[in-house]
Amino acid sequence: MNHPGRILVRVVAAAPLMLAFAACAPEDGRAPGIESITEGELREDVFALSHDSMGGRLAGTDDLDRASDWIRDRFDDLALEPAGDGGTYDQHFDLVWFSLGSGNSLTVEGGGEARAPGNGWSPSNAGAAGSAQGPVVFAGFGLVEPRLEHDDFGGEDLDGQIVLALDREPGVNDPGSPFDGLVTTESSRTWRKALAAQERGASGILFVRDIHNRPDIDDWGAFHRGQWPSERRRIERFTLGAWIDDVEIPAASISVELARTLVAGSGLTLEELALEAETAEGGLGVVELPGARVRFTTAVRRNVEEGRNVLAMIEGADPDRRNEVVVVGAHHDHNGTDGETVFNGADDDGSGTVAVLEIAEAYARAAEAGNRPDRTVLFALWDAEERGLLGAWFYTLSPLFPLQRTVAYLNMDMIGRHEEVPPDGGGRFRGLEPQSAESNANALNILGYSRAPELAQLVEASNETTGLTLRFRYDNNASNLLRRSDHWPFLESGVPAVWFHTGLHPDYHTPFDDPARIEYEKMTRIVQLVHQTSWAAANGEGSFSVAPMESRPPS
């Protein structure tokens, strides 16, 4: 939950910067073109984008292509400058999904015959197809985080050895953990651990449950079938080709029973090693496991499909600052269809998508009247957010403007409803207190405030013309909300970013997220607030920053 005292401290510190931004606001306090953002146009666009004919806009399907084309045509109608590949509005990238071939096996020397997948282990798609054979070493969580001077490998050359590493990260249940508190830290992704091991010379990596925090998997056969179904999933598990292409060593998940066999020669139990890794300042370092040798083969197939962001921009008028950019974005994908059932995603994220279009129109209308922003403004609709923020992640790897010149990113995801958390909501609402829609009727959550406090304060200043109740909460919450939308890749890449979010509700990710249920009057004011904030950011003399990882206070 938000800590008012901490936010107040950041507000006072940011006051001189706020004066710099406020100085360039229009005389009536409203950004040019804001009058073009209307409830009627937003309603019409949400109904169009969330119609059954769009097929739920699932990433990797013709339905999302149809929605992407619709957005592209709107940008073209506004005569906005294309900002994609080769003078187009489209930025293409590879989406990778995985299937499993034959010949997968794992053998622990002295531990019996080769095991088939499901017998205490399963290949991991964090690795590549291939074989590894050799001695096993324990490397804590296998985690490298330079921002905290943490290296579980201790700088050692692994020289063909196989790494045994714990899942997740230290302090996973500690709100005060330097590893982003309760938010899952980016460096704990399994593919990042595999890549870190590979860069240090490892020939393979094995993952085991962090046994000091949670029990082992009960049924490894069921776990393996869930990871590698015999038929392709309706909603496929994608990753970014630009990430996984770099990983060349095999990876697998193994049972606690197998891991205990491997660590037996060290004189310590798996639980003792896990607790040492939990508390070791700066990382555990490599622990030798005498007598532990493994041979394993994985036949992981990487299948490629195309992803597509849709990007347009309006160039800044100031020759000294037009090479700096403010990004306004949302994601346009959702969860497709299941038989005759369509997941229309009106709020998630039809609401954010059409908001970007309305803000783009406001800038176009202002430019027609002779009012262009000093800095360039980029309008971005991201692909594959629901599959792991993949479109936004790709942009941060291949940005139109250098990230050092990206002044701010303003993200809109689910801005059309009132937050409603039922008492019996279950895992979908984990970490969120029960609350009624009525209690949030005028409320808007701002996430990222603890990471980009000056930008969050600009949002507060811009809200004077819209009168919403801004709630600064959820930055350090077990719901992991902070890293569940497209602002996260920007924050992790050092770009100040905030997320405008009216909150979860029982229709979230169900077929009942329909356009008729959107609160259009409130949504209109939110879109006007984002436009107002973007105009101030694009014209102000000041700049924003991202709080260093080691200095982020619990929220």
WOHURA-V771409 format. One record per pair of residues at least 12 apart in sequence whose ideal C-beta (glycine too) atoms are under 6 Angstrom apart, sorted by sequence separation. I is the first residue (numbers start at 1). GAP is how many residues later the second one is. D is the distance in Angstrom with one decimal. If there is no record, write none. Layout:
# WOHURA-V771409
I|GAP|D  I|GAP|D
This chain:
# WOHURA-V771409
140|12|3.8  487|12|4.5  54|13|5.3  104|13|4.9  139|13|4.9  421|13|5.1  446|13|5.8  75|14|5.5  139|14|5.4  363|14|5.9  421|14|5.0  485|14|5.3  106|15|5.1  169|16|5.4  72|17|4.5  420|17|4.1  331|18|5.0  104|19|5.5  169|19|4.0  330|19|5.3  360|19|4.4  418|19|3.9  168|20|5.7  142|21|6.0  332|21|4.5  419|21|4.3  330|22|3.0  418|22|4.5  142|23|3.0  266|23|5.2  330|23|5.0  356|23|5.4  418|23|5.6  449|23|4.5  137|24|5.2  139|24|5.0  265|24|5.8  444|24|4.8  446|24|5.6  141|25|4.8  265|25|3.9  450|25|4.3  134|26|5.4  135|26|5.3  136|26|4.8  138|26|4.9  139|26|5.4  143|26|6.0  263|26|5.6  265|26|4.0  330|26|5.0  443|26|4.6  444|26|5.7  445|26|5.1  446|26|5.4  98|27|4.1  134|27|5.6  262|27|5.7  442|27|4.7  447|27|5.5  134|28|5.6  136|28|5.4  141|28|5.7  165|28|5.8  328|28|5.8  353|28|5.9  443|28|5.4  132|30|5.5  148|30|5.5  262|30|4.3  500|30|5.8  328|31|5.5  163|34|4.6  60|35|6.0  220|35|5.9  447|35|5.6  163|39|4.9  216|39|5.9  448|39|5.5  167|40|5.6  216|40|3.9  451|40|5.1  161|41|6.0  455|41|4.5  145|42|4.5  158|42|4.8  159|42|5.0  162|42|4.5  163|42|4.6  164|42|5.0  165|42|5.8  167|42|5.6  168|42|5.2  456|42|5.7  158|43|4.3  160|43|4.8  167|43|5.2  455|43|5.5  143|44|5.5  157|44|5.3  158|44|4.3  166|44|4.5  252|44|5.8  452|44|3.8  143|45|5.9  204|45|5.2  211|45|5.5  452|45|5.9  204|46|4.9  205|46|4.8  206|46|5.5  207|46|4.8  208|46|5.6  431|46|4.9  452|46|5.9  153|47|5.3  408|47|5.4  431|47|3.2  432|47|5.4  206|48|5.1  250|48|4.3  430|48|5.9  431|48|3.7  496|48|3.7  314|49|4.9  326|49|5.8  332|49|4.6  430|49|5.7  448|49|5.5  333|50|5.7  448|50|4.2  496|50|5.6  142|51|4.0  195|51|5.9  198|51|4.8  208|51|4.1  324|51|4.6  325|51|4.6  326|51|5.1  327|51|4.7  328|51|5.6  329|51|3.7  331|51|4.4  333|51|5.8  448|51|5.6  144|52|4.5  195|52|5.4  333|52|5.9  446|52|5.6  447|52|4.2  494|52|5.5  194|53|5.1  321|53|5.0  325|53|5.3  327|53|5.8  333|53|5.5  321|54|5.0  322|54|5.4  331|54|3.3  447|54|6.0  317|55|3.9  191|56|5.7  318|56|3.8  445|56|4.6  194|57|5.0  316|57|5.6  317|57|5.9  355|57|4.9  468|57|6.0  316|58|5.4  444|58|5.9  445|58|5.7  211|59|5.7  212|59|5.8  316|59|4.5  466|59|4.5  211|60|5.7  316|60|4.3  352|60|3.6  315|61|5.2  352|61|5.0  212|62|4.3  466|62|5.5  211|63|5.5  212|63|5.3  313|63|5.7  314|63|5.3  352|63|5.8  466|63|4.4  126|64|3.7  349|64|4.9  351|64|4.8  126|65|4.3  313|65|4.6  351|65|3.5  348|66|5.1  463|66|5.7  127|67|5.3  312|67|4.9  347|67|5.0  462|67|5.9  126|68|4.8  134|69|5.9  311|69|5.3  347|69|4.4  347|70|5.1  462|70|4.1  132|71|4.2  310|71|4.4  462|71|4.3  132|72|2.9  413|72|4.2  309|73|5.5  309|74|5.5  411|74|5.8  459|74|5.2  462|74|5.8  308|75|5.4  411|75|5.2  458|75|5.9  307|76|4.4  325|76|4.4  411|76|3.9  307|77|5.2  409|78|6.0  458|78|5.8  476|78|5.2  476|79|3.8  475|80|4.1  324|81|4.8  325|81|5.4  326|81|5.2  409|81|4.2  309|82|4.7  323|82|6.0  326|82|5.3  327|82|4.4  328|82|5.1  329|82|5.8  330|82|4.6  444|82|5.9  324|83|5.4  419|83|6.0  307|84|6.0  419|84|2.4  415|85|5.6  417|85|5.4  420|85|4.3  409|86|5.5  414|87|5.6  415|87|5.3  408|88|5.0  409|88|3.9  411|88|4.5  412|88|5.0  413|88|6.0  414|88|6.0  417|88|5.1  406|89|4.8  455|89|4.6  403|90|5.4  454|90|4.6  403|92|5.5  452|92|5.9  396|93|4.7  392|94|3.8  452|94|5.8  451|95|5.6  393|96|4.5  451|96|5.4  389|97|5.4  392|97|4.6  396|97|4.4  164|98|6.0  389|99|6.0  120|100|5.4  389|100|5.7  385|101|5.6  118|102|5.7  122|102|4.2  416|102|4.0  450|102|6.0  118|103|4.3  382|104|5.2  122|105|5.4  450|105|5.3  118|106|3.8  117|107|5.1  416|107|4.8  166|108|5.9  170|108|5.1  415|108|5.8  415|111|4.8  132|118|5.4  128|119|5.6  128|120|5.1  130|120|4.5  410|120|5.5  127|122|5.8  127|123|4.5  127|124|2.7  410|124|5.6  126|125|4.6  136|126|5.2  124|127|4.0  100|128|4.4  124|128|5.3  123|129|5.3  124|129|5.4  408|129|4.7  156|130|4.8  407|130|5.8  121|131|5.5  122|131|5.3  152|131|4.3  154|131|3.2  150|132|5.8  151|132|4.5  152|132|5.3  154|132|5.7  162|132|5.5  121|133|4.5  149|133|5.9  150|133|4.9  120|135|4.0  138|135|5.7  141|136|5.8  408|136|5.7  140|137|3.4  120|138|5.1  97|139|4.6  97|141|5.4  95|143|4.4  96|143|5.3  140|144|3.5  96|145|4.8  94|147|2.9  139|147|5.4  96|148|5.5  137|149|5.0  138|149|4.2  238|149|4.3  111|150|5.5  240|150|4.9  138|151|5.8  137|152|6.0  108|153|5.9  136|153|5.2  240|153|5.7  240|154|6.0  242|155|5.4  331|155|5.7  136|156|4.0  135|158|5.5  136|158|5.4  377|161|5.4  133|162|4.2  375|163|4.4  348|165|6.0  373|165|3.7  374|165|4.9  131|166|4.4  347|166|5.3  373|166|5.6  346|167|5.3  343|168|5.7  345|168|5.7  346|168|5.3  129|169|6.0  346|169|4.3  358|169|5.5  362|169|5.3  129|170|5.4  341|170|5.1  344|170|5.6  129|171|4.9  346|172|5.8  355|172|4.4  359|172|4.7  123|175|3.9  125|175|5.8  123|177|5.7  109|184|4.1  108|186|5.6  107|188|4.7  106|190|4.0  105|192|5.4  103|194|6.0  104|194|5.7  104|195|5.4  103|196|5.2  101|198|3.4  101|200|5.6  98|202|5.9  99|202|4.6  96|206|5.1  97|206|5.1  328|206|5.3  96|208|5.7  326|208|5.5  94|210|5.1  95|210|4.8  326|211|4.8  95|212|4.5  326|212|4.6  92|214|5.9  93|214|4.8  92|216|5.6  90|218|5.2  91|218|4.2  91|220|5.5  89|221|5.4  89|223|5.7  84|227|4.8  83|228|3.9  83|229|5.5  83|230|4.4  80|232|3.9  81|232|5.2  75|237|4.0  72|238|5.4  71|239|4.7  68|240|5.5  68|242|5.3  60|245|4.6  67|265|5.5  64|269|5.4  59|274|4.6  57|276|5.2  57|277|4.5  56|278|5.3  58|278|3.0  56|279|5.8  56|280|4.0  56|281|5.0  55|282|5.6  78|282|5.9  74|283|5.4  78|283|5.8  56|286|5.1  78|286|4.4  56|287|4.3  52|290|4.9  50|294|4.2  182|294|5.5  83|295|5.9  181|295|4.0  182|295|5.9  50|296|4.0  182|296|5.0  184|296|5.7  183|297|5.9  183|299|4.9  46|300|5.7  50|300|4.4  183|300|5.7  49|301|4.8  93|301|4.2  175|301|5.7  46|304|5.1  186|306|5.2  46|308|5.4  45|309|3.8  71|310|5.3  42|312|5.8  83|317|5.3  37|321|4.8  59|324|5.9  36|325|5.5  37|325|5.6  59|325|4.2  36|326|5.0  34|328|5.8  59|328|5.3  33|329|3.5  36|329|4.9  33|332|4.4  33|333|3.6  32|334|3.7  32|339|4.0  181|373|5.6  176|378|5.2  175|379|4.7  147|402|4.1  148|402|6.0  30|435|5.7  29|436|5.4  17|437|5.4  21|437|5.8  18|439|5.8  14|440|4.5  10|443|3.8  14|443|4.4  18|443|5.4  11|446|5.5  7|465|5.6  50|465|4.7  47|468|4.6  46|469|4.6  2|470|4.7  2|471|4.2  1|472|5.5  46|472|5.8  43|477|5.0  42|478|5.9  39|481|4.9  39|482|6.0  42|482|5.9  39|485|4.5  37|490|5.2  37|491|5.2  34|494|5.5  34|497|5.5  31|500|5.5  31|501|4.9  31|504|3.6  21|515|4.7  24|515|4.3  24|516|5.8  21|519|3.3  20|520|5.5  20|521|4.4  21|521|5.6  20|522|4.0  17|525|4.1  6|547|5.4
